Amino acid sequence: MNNAELYHRNNTIQKRDVLQCLEEYGKRIKWKNGRITVIDIGCGDGTVTTSILKENIPNSIERLVGCDISKNMVQFANEQYANDHISFMVLDIEGDLPNELRGNFDYAFSFFALNWIQNQEVAFTNIYDLLSEGGECFFVIVSHQPMFDVYRILSRSTKWKLWIKDVERFISPYHDCQDPEKKVEQMMMAIGFTSVEVECLQKTYVYPNLDAFKGTVTSINPFEIPKDLEEDYLLDFYNVFRDIHAVDHASSDVDGPIKVTFNYSCDKSEKMIKYANEHYANDHTSFMVLDIEGDLPNELRGNFDHAFSFFVLHWIQHQEMAFTNIYDLLKIEGECFLVFVAHTLLFEGYRILSRSTRWKFWLIDVERFISPYHDCQDPEKKVKQMMKSIGFTSVEVECLQKAFIFPDLDALKGFVTSINPFQIPKDLEEDYLLDLFNVLRDLRIIDCASSNVDGPIKATLNHSLIVAKGRK
Ligand SMILES: C[S@@+](CC[C@H](N)C(=O)[O-])C[C@H]1O[C@@H](n2cnc3c(N)ncnc32)[C@H](O)[C@@H]1O
C-alpha cells in the first residue's frame, strides 16, 4: 500500500465513508474558537485530508499537517496539496514521537489507518501526546472486514503462501474481537482520554464492476505479489471473497454490480455464560466470559491451582496463545488437564459441504472451525513440544481413538446441531442436516442398517482425542 498514484485512483470507499462519518458524527466535536492546528494521521495520498477533512472543519486553520509512515504517500501529498497552511510529513504513529510534535495539535484525525497498527496502545498514547490541553481526536478504524479473512485463507494456500507472509500483521487487531467498541473505549480511557465515545458501524459498498473491486484490493494490498502474478492473485482473491459470501451478486456475471457487506460474527459465549450462571452459580462457583485466545486480564494471572478444559481447545487456531494463557492462569506448581479433539471425519464433512455450490455461502471460513491437529501426523508430539516450550513441566500427552454410537438419526442431528459453528438460516437447517448426514454416510462415518434414512441407523462417530496434562 505504498503506491500513492494507485491509491489516489482507488480511494472512493474511503472518501465516501469519511464524508459520511464526518457529516454524522462531526457535530459532536467541540470546535475551539479561533484558528486551530490539526493533524491527520495515516493521511495516505492526502486527498481525504484536503478535500474531505479540511472542507468539514468550520474554523479557519492555522496549520494542517498530514502524516504517514510511507515516504511515497507523503511525497505525493506534498506535491499535490501542500501550501502555506498545509504540509505532509513522514511519521510512524506506532514509533517514538518526536518531541517537537508533542502537545502541538488542537485536533487529531485518522481515517482507515489505525487498523494497520498492531500495537494500539502505543499509537493511541502517541495521539494523546500529540494533542494540546483540551484537544480532541476523531478516528475511523476498520474493525471487521471480510478481506482480512481472504488474506488468511490465501495465506494458507499452496499457491499464495510464499507471497502472503506474516499475514496477521495486516489484519485489524479488532477483526476477531467480540466487542471492539468496549476494547477501544477501555484502552482510550486507560490512556487518559475523557469524553470517550466509540461506535461500531456496519457498512456496505456496491462496486460498479469487478475492475473497481480489483482496484481497491490492489491499492490497499500489503503483500509483495510479483507483477506477473498480480492478475491471477486478484482473481483468486475475488473467488475466495465470493465463496465466503462477502459478495452479493445481482447475477453470477462478475461484470455486474458487486455488493460487499461487512459482517460481524455473533457471539454465543455470552449466552452460554448467562445460562451457566443462571443454572449453576453459587457461593463457590461462577462463570465468566473469557476468550482464551485473547488478552488475559491481569487479575486472573497466577490465580488457579488447577485449570481444566474439555472439548474447547480444538476451536482455537492460535494454540500457543491459548496454552500460554492457560500457563499464565496457573499458580506456581499449578496443573492443567485438557481434553480436545485432534481428528474427526466430521471436520471433513464441513470441508466437503463448504466446497459445494449449495452450502459454500453458509460454511464460511471453514478452516477456522477445524482442529489445528486434524491433518497433523503426530499431534501428541506437537502438543507436547509446544507445552514444553511454553514452560510446562511433567507434560504428558496422549492421543486416544474414540467411537460414539448414536442410537438414531435424531440423536446424531441433535449432536451436530449443538456443535455446529456455522450460521445456517433457520429454514435451511433441516436440509443442511440431511446433506451433512449424506456426506457423513459417504465418508463411512455412519453405518446404516438400511439405506432408508427414516429407518434405524447406527451412526458411529470415530474421533481421536488429545488428553494433555502439564505443571507450571
Ligand atoms: C488505507 S490508507 C488511508 C489513507 C487516508 N487516511 C484515507 O482515508 O484515504 C492507510 C494509510 O495508513 C498509513 N499507515 C500505516 N501504518 C502507519 C503507521 N504506523 N503510521 C502512520 N501511518 C501509517 C499507510 O501508509 C497508508 O497510507
Ligand as a Chemical Component Dictionary entry (heavy atoms), coordinates in Angstrom:
data_LIG
# 
_chem_comp.id                   LIG 
_chem_comp.type                 NON-POLYMER 
_chem_comp.pdbx_formal_charge   0 
_chem_comp.three_letter_code    LIG 
# 
loop_
_chem_comp_atom.comp_id 
_chem_comp_atom.atom_id 
_chem_comp_atom.alt_atom_id 
_chem_comp_atom.type_symbol 
_chem_comp_atom.charge 
_chem_comp_atom.model_Cartn_x 
_chem_comp_atom.model_Cartn_y 
_chem_comp_atom.model_Cartn_z 
_chem_comp_atom.pdbx_ordinal 
LIG C1  C1  C 0  -5.930 2.983 3.678  1  
LIG S1  S1  S 1  -4.769 4.246 3.825  2  
LIG C2  C2  C 0  -5.780 5.587 4.380  3  
LIG C3  C3  C 0  -5.290 6.915 3.866  4  
LIG C4  C4  C 0  -6.200 8.092 4.166  5  
LIG N1  N1  N 0  -6.338 8.321 5.592  6  
LIG C5  C5  C 0  -7.570 7.897 3.537  7  
LIG O1  O1  O 0  -8.552 7.761 4.275  8  
LIG O2  O2  O -1 -7.649 7.863 2.308  9  
LIG C6  C6  C 0  -3.850 3.848 5.287  10 
LIG C7  C7  C 0  -2.600 4.685 5.451  11 
LIG O3  O3  O 0  -2.075 4.419 6.751  12 
LIG C8  C8  C 0  -0.675 4.506 6.644  13 
LIG N2  N2  N 0  -0.042 3.867 7.806  14 
LIG C9  C9  C 0  0.042  2.525 8.060  15 
LIG N3  N3  N 0  0.743  2.317 9.201  16 
LIG C10 C10 C 0  1.083  3.533 9.667  17 
LIG C11 C11 C 0  1.833  3.974 10.791 18 
LIG N4  N4  N 0  2.373  3.093 11.662 19 
LIG N5  N5  N 0  1.998  5.300 10.986 20 
LIG C12 C12 C 0  1.474  6.197 10.104 21 
LIG N6  N6  N 0  0.777  5.831 9.015  22 
LIG C13 C13 C 0  0.581  4.531 8.792  23 
LIG C14 C14 C 0  -0.381 3.822 5.322  24 
LIG O4  O4  O 0  0.908  4.130 4.814  25 
LIG C15 C15 C 0  -1.497 4.338 4.450  26 
LIG O5  O5  O 0  -1.143 5.456 3.718  27 
# 
loop_
_chem_comp_bond.comp_id 
_chem_comp_bond.atom_id_1 
_chem_comp_bond.atom_id_2 
_chem_comp_bond.value_order 
_chem_comp_bond.pdbx_ordinal 
LIG C1  S1  SING 1  
LIG S1  C2  SING 2  
LIG S1  C6  SING 3  
LIG C2  C3  SING 4  
LIG C3  C4  SING 5  
LIG C4  N1  SING 6  
LIG C4  C5  SING 7  
LIG C5  O1  DOUB 8  
LIG C5  O2  SING 9  
LIG C6  C7  SING 10 
LIG C7  O3  SING 11 
LIG C7  C15 SING 12 
LIG O3  C8  SING 13 
LIG C8  N2  SING 14 
LIG C8  C14 SING 15 
LIG N2  C9  SING 16 
LIG N2  C13 SING 17 
LIG C9  N3  DOUB 18 
LIG N3  C10 SING 19 
LIG C10 C11 SING 20 
LIG C10 C13 DOUB 21 
LIG C11 N4  SING 22 
LIG C11 N5  DOUB 23 
LIG N5  C12 SING 24 
LIG C12 N6  DOUB 25 
LIG N6  C13 SING 26 
LIG C14 O4  SING 27 
LIG C14 C15 SING 28 
LIG C15 O5  SING 29 
# 
